[in-house]
């Protein structure tokens, strides 16, 4: 396996226990990310070279940008809420099937729906849900070990999602009109010897980038059978990559282990950036109808 070590820049070190869900806002030109267990959200403005914590509350497993402003937060116990101007508006208070666990990764689709996954809990297996525009929640997959990285092919015909505990990345045929997912197949199996596949991003050429938990790297699939190349990072736990910057040629990578730096490395839990020749694609905005407060 080829190893590429482009210049790596440490952007911010908030000692995240599980830094996740890096997401570039195309109009604000800022990067957002979360530290799941501590319920913190952060924002980085590259033009001003400034970053700060913007939220702390219940654990946030993932979030999307709403098209009309605010962040749609996917939290513990199946809670889904809008955060705008430091105010929380709940959409779904809890989901009975996932009271012992939390959301883990989410992605908005081209129509504004949101695919949102959970991890396995003590009494429940992980699931993949689809949140429709009217707030209706539909279960897509049952019995997932750890629902994780998701994305779409450039032609919007294929949906990718990851089960970290199975070490597998799946593809589905995706219907943009209905949001239906069909014909599940294994896209790639990641050997346990190099880490667990975690967060995922798809570039403009349709190549899949997958972060490696316990792998000190993220990898790129030129096609399913070929992991090429590997991009190493100092921390051991690498949860998620994302494309950002003016031309979407910056690759941002979150890491974990900020509470165990002696074990996971002095920069564990930090946000990194590296320049590549790869162009990413802008992520989609969610367009979920939020109930008005009474």
C-alpha positions, 0 to 999 in steps of 0.5 A, spaced: 500 500 500 502 506 497 503 511 503 503 519 502 505 524 507 503 531 504 504 537 509 499 536 515 497 542 519 494 542 526 488 547 526 485 546 533 486 542 539 480 541 544 482 535 546 476 532 543 474 525 546 471 523 539 472 529 534 467 527 529 462 530 523 467 535 520 462 539 515 464 545 511 459 550 510 460 553 503 457 560 504 460 561 511 466 558 508 467 555 515 468 548 518 464 545 523 465 539 528 463 536 534 466 532 540 461 527 541 461 525 548 462 532 551 456 535 547 461 540 544 461 543 537 466 548 534 467 552 528 473 554 524 474 560 520 480 559 515 480 566 513 480 569 520 485 564 522 480 563 528 476 557 531 472 557 538 467 553 541 460 555 539 455 550 543 455 545 549 449 540 551 447 533 550 452 529 546 451 530 539 453 524 534 452 528 528 449 534 525 447 538 518 446 545 516 439 547 515 438 551 508 434 556 512 439 557 518 441 553 524 444 546 525 440 540 526 443 536 531 442 528 532 443 527 539 443 521 545 436 517 546 434 519 539 433 526 540 433 530 534 433 538 535 434 545 531 440 549 534 439 556 532 441 563 535 443 559 542 436 556 542 434 549 542 427 547 538 426 539 539 423 535 533 423 528 536 424 528 543 426 520 543 426 514 539 424 508 544 428 503 540 435 507 541 434 510 548 440 506 551 445 509 545 445 515 541 446 517 533 453 517 530 453 519 523 448 523 519 448 526 512 443 530 508 441 528 501 440 532 495 432 533 497 434 535 504 432 529 507 437 526 512 440 519 513 442 518 520 445 512 524 446 510 531 451 505 534 449 499 538 447 500 545 447 495 551 440 492 549 439 495 542 443 494 535 445 500 531 440 502 526 440 507 520 434 511 519 431 516 514 428 523 516 424 525 511 422 533 510 416 533 514 419 530 520 417 522 519 422 517 521 423 511 517 428 505 519 432 503 513 437 498 516 436 494 523 442 490 526 448 494 525 454 494 529 456 501 528 452 506 523 458 510 520 460 514 514 455 516 509 456 519 502 453 519 495 456 518 488 457 524 484 452 522 479 447 521 485 445 514 483 449 511 489 449 511 497 455 509 501 454 507 508 459 504 513 458 499 519 465 500 523 464 494 527 463 489 521 469 493 517 465 494 511 462 499 507 456 498 503 453 501 497 445 502 495 442 504 489 439 511 491 432 514 488 433 521 489 425 522 488 423 518 494 429 517 498 429 509 497 435 505 498 435 498 494 440 493 492 445 493 498 452 490 496 459 490 500 463 496 496 469 494 500 472 490 506 477 493 511 482 489 514 482 489 521 489 489 521 489 497 519 483 499 523 476 500 523 473 504 517 469 510 520 467 517 517 467 517 509 467 522 504 466 522 496 471 526 492 469 529 485 472 523 481 467 519 485 473 516 490 471 514 497 475 516 502 475 513 509 478 514 516 481 509 520 479 508 527 485 505 531 489 506 524 493 512 525 491 514 518 485 515 512 485 511 506 482 512 499 479 507 495 480 508 487 476 502 486 473 497 491 478 492 491 484 497 491 486 501 497 490 506 494 493 510 498 494 511 505 495 518 509 498 517 516 496 522 522 500 522 528 493 520 533 491 513 533 484 514 532 482 518 526 474 518 526 472 522 519 475 526 513 471 532 510 473 537 504 473 544 505 476 551 503 475 555 497 476 550 492 474 544 496 481 542 496 483 542 503 482 535 507 480 536 514 481 530 519 478 530 526 481 525 531 479 522 538 483 520 544 484 527 547 482 524 554 487 519 553 493 523 550 498 519 554 496 512 550 493 515 544 499 521 542 500 528 544 495 531 538 490 526 539 483 529 539 486 535 535 483 537 528 488 537 522 488 540 515 492 537 509 492 540 502 491 535 496 490 535 489 483 532 490 477 536 489 471 535 494 464 536 493 459 540 497 455 537 502 447 538 501 443 542 506 437 539 510 430 542 509 427 538 515 420 542 517 421 544 524 415 545 528 414 552 531 415 553 538 408 554 542 
